[in-house]
Amino acid sequence: MNPLEMINENVDVAMIFSRKTGAVPRKMSYRGREILFTRLGMRHPTRQGLRMIHVFDMSDGANDYRLEFDAENLSWKLISMIPGDLL
């Protein structure tokens, strides 16, 4: 059984900046809920054609989320989620 839920929806994200981690997502608004991130798993830039996409793996302590930031359109997309109650 694959616990990964594919979502692919645009979301609103608030960022924070620190000298240690740079700019990272702090919270996200998804389907009327505000999700506060507590951990950064991994972050890496990638390309989709000519577009630069920044991928962030985040956690709220219960669930894990994969977010993509499109640097050309300045938009965020929630790609997937792994619910914590399945682990």
Phi and psi restraints in degrees (value plus and minus 20) as a CYANA .aco file:
   2 ASN   PHI    -114.6   -74.6
   2 ASN   PSI      96.0   136.0
   3 PRO   PHI     -98.0   -58.0
   3 PRO   PSI     -27.1    12.9
   4 LEU   PHI     -89.5   -49.5
   4 LEU   PSI     103.8   143.8
   5 GLU   PHI    -123.4   -83.4
   5 GLU   PSI      96.4   136.4
   6 MET   PHI     -98.9   -58.9
   6 MET   PSI     110.6   150.6
   7 ILE   PHI    -138.0   -98.0
   7 ILE   PSI     -74.0   -34.0
   8 ASN   PHI      30.9    70.9
   8 ASN   PSI      34.2    74.2
   9 GLU   PHI    -143.2  -103.2
   9 GLU   PSI     124.1   164.1
  10 ASN   PHI     -88.9   -48.9
  10 ASN   PSI     120.5   160.5
  11 VAL   PHI    -156.7  -116.7
  11 VAL   PSI     143.0   183.0
  12 ASP   PHI    -117.5   -77.5
  12 ASP   PSI     114.8   154.8
  13 VAL   PHI    -150.4  -110.4
  13 VAL   PSI     116.6   156.6
  14 ALA   PHI    -123.3   -83.3
  14 ALA   PSI     113.2   153.2
  15 MET   PHI    -124.8   -84.8
  15 MET   PSI     137.5   177.5
  16 ILE   PHI    -149.1  -109.1
  16 ILE   PSI     141.2   181.2
  17 PHE   PHI    -149.3  -109.3
  17 PHE   PSI     112.9   152.9
  18 SER   PHI    -156.8  -116.8
  18 SER   PSI     136.7   176.7
  19 ARG   PHI     -85.7   -45.7
  19 ARG   PSI     -50.3   -10.3
  20 LYS   PHI     -92.9   -52.9
  20 LYS   PSI     -67.6   -27.6
  21 THR   PHI    -127.5   -87.5
  21 THR   PSI     -32.1     7.9
  22 GLY   PHI      57.8    97.8
  22 GLY   PSI    -171.7  -131.7
  23 ALA   PHI    -107.1   -67.1
  23 ALA   PSI     105.7   145.7
  24 VAL   PHI    -160.4  -120.4
  24 VAL   PSI     134.7   174.7
  25 PRO   PHI     -83.5   -43.5
  25 PRO   PSI     117.7   157.7
  26 ARG   PHI    -124.7   -84.7
  26 ARG   PSI     -62.3   -22.3
  27 LYS   PHI    -172.5  -132.5
  27 LYS   PSI     142.5   182.5
  28 MET   PHI    -159.0  -119.0
  28 MET   PSI     123.1   163.1
  29 SER   PHI    -122.0   -82.0
  29 SER   PSI      99.1   139.1
  30 TYR   PHI    -158.6  -118.6
  30 TYR   PSI      96.9   136.9
  31 ARG   PHI      31.2    71.2
  31 ARG   PSI      25.2    65.2
  32 GLY   PHI      61.4   101.4
  32 GLY   PSI     -19.9    20.1
  33 ARG   PHI    -129.7   -89.7
  33 ARG   PSI     127.7   167.7
  34 GLU   PHI    -122.2   -82.2
  34 GLU   PSI     103.2   143.2
  35 ILE   PHI    -130.6   -90.6
  35 ILE   PSI     102.0   142.0
  36 LEU   PHI    -117.6   -77.6
  36 LEU   PSI     101.0   141.0
  37 PHE   PHI    -101.5   -61.5
  37 PHE   PSI     118.5   158.5
  38 THR   PHI    -133.5   -93.5
  38 THR   PSI     -38.5     1.5
  39 ARG   PHI    -163.0  -123.0
  39 ARG   PSI     120.6   160.6
  40 LEU   PHI    -119.1   -79.1
  40 LEU   PSI     101.0   141.0
  41 GLY   PHI    -104.2   -64.2
  41 GLY   PSI     -80.9   -40.9
  42 MET   PHI    -173.3  -133.3
  42 MET   PSI     132.4   172.4
  43 ARG   PHI    -162.7  -122.7
  43 ARG   PSI     118.8   158.8
  44 HIS   PHI    -177.7  -137.7
  44 HIS   PSI     124.8   164.8
  45 PRO   PHI    -104.5   -64.5
  45 PRO   PSI     131.2   171.2
  46 THR   PHI    -170.0  -130.0
  46 THR   PSI     151.0   191.0
  47 ARG   PHI    -139.1   -99.1
  47 ARG   PSI     121.6   161.6
  48 GLN   PHI    -143.5  -103.5
  48 GLN   PSI      77.1   117.1
  49 GLY   PHI      48.1    88.1
  49 GLY   PSI    -144.5  -104.5
  50 LEU   PHI    -111.5   -71.5
  50 LEU   PSI     -25.8    14.2
  51 ARG   PHI    -104.2   -64.2
  51 ARG   PSI     120.1   160.1
  52 MET   PHI    -113.8   -73.8
  52 MET   PSI     104.4   144.4
  53 ILE   PHI    -138.1   -98.1
  53 ILE   PSI     111.8   151.8
  54 HIS   PHI    -126.1   -86.1
  54 HIS   PSI     102.8   142.8
  55 VAL   PHI    -123.2   -83.2
  55 VAL   PSI     111.3   151.3
  56 PHE   PHI    -145.3  -105.3
  56 PHE   PSI     108.3   148.3
  57 ASP   PHI    -121.3   -81.3
  57 ASP   PSI      96.4   136.4
  58 MET   PHI    -143.9  -103.9
  58 MET   PSI     140.7   180.7
  59 SER   PHI    -158.1  -118.1
  59 SER   PSI     127.8   167.8
  60 ASP   PHI    -124.5   -84.5
  60 ASP   PSI      -7.4    32.6
  61 GLY   PHI      74.6   114.6
  61 GLY   PSI     -40.1    -0.1
  62 ALA   PHI    -137.8   -97.8
  62 ALA   PSI     -65.1   -25.1
  63 ASN   PHI    -139.4   -99.4
  63 ASN   PSI     137.0   177.0
  64 ASP   PHI    -131.1   -91.1
  64 ASP   PSI     120.8   160.8
  65 TYR   PHI    -150.4  -110.4
  65 TYR   PSI     124.9   164.9
  66 ARG   PHI    -134.0   -94.0
  66 ARG   PSI     100.9   140.9
  67 LEU   PHI    -135.3   -95.3
  67 LEU   PSI     126.9   166.9
  68 GLU   PHI    -144.5  -104.5
  68 GLU   PSI     113.4   153.4
  69 PHE   PHI    -129.2   -89.2
  69 PHE   PSI     100.4   140.4
  70 ASP   PHI    -108.0   -68.0
  70 ASP   PSI      88.9   128.9
  71 ALA   PHI     -90.2   -50.2
  71 ALA   PSI     -40.0     0.0
  72 GLU   PHI    -101.2   -61.2
  72 GLU   PSI     -67.5   -27.5
  73 ASN   PHI    -108.7   -68.7
  73 ASN   PSI     -29.4    10.6
  74 LEU   PHI      34.9    74.9
  74 LEU   PSI      26.8    66.8
  75 SER   PHI    -146.9  -106.9
  75 SER   PSI     132.1   172.1
  76 TRP   PHI    -130.1   -90.1
  76 TRP   PSI     124.5   164.5
  77 LYS   PHI    -155.5  -115.5
  77 LYS   PSI     110.9   150.9
  78 LEU   PHI    -104.5   -64.5
  78 LEU   PSI      92.5   132.5
  79 ILE   PHI    -102.5   -62.5
  79 ILE   PSI     -69.9   -29.9
  80 SER   PHI    -175.5  -135.5
  80 SER   PSI     147.1   187.1
  81 MET   PHI    -163.3  -123.3
  81 MET   PSI     124.2   164.2
  82 ILE   PHI    -136.7   -96.7
  82 ILE   PSI      88.7   128.7
  83 PRO   PHI     -82.9   -42.9
  83 PRO   PSI     117.0   157.0
  84 GLY   PHI     -92.0   -52.0
  84 GLY   PSI     -44.1    -4.1
  85 ASP   PHI     -93.3   -53.3
  85 ASP   PSI     -28.0    12.0
  86 LEU   PHI    -114.2   -74.2
  86 LEU   PSI     -32.4     7.6
